[in-house]
Amino acid sequence: MLSAPTYVSSRSERIESLIEVHAVLVARDGKIFDEQLRKHRVGRADVDKALRETDCELQDLRCAFLETDGSISIMTRKDGGGDAR
């Protein structure tokens, strides 16, 4: 069974473009984008927690993404990969 937003977006490309959500870049190359965190109502502590959970120091951070499910994915310079919060 389809949810209402899924049903409506499947019928209209215009509505689909309004509903569609993408991951948001919240940090790159060891710099955290505080404005993006505020815009999406995410605390700096959430990013710090994701860094700890992936055993990544801030200086080793390549990218951090706020995912559509609210988790934060970390990519490190060491391995080019990362784990989700």
ABEGO torsion letter per residue (X at the ends): XBBAAAAAAAABAAAAAAABBBBBBABBGGBBBAAAAAAAGBBAAAAAAAAAAAGBBAAABABBBBBAAGBBBBBBAAAGBEBBX
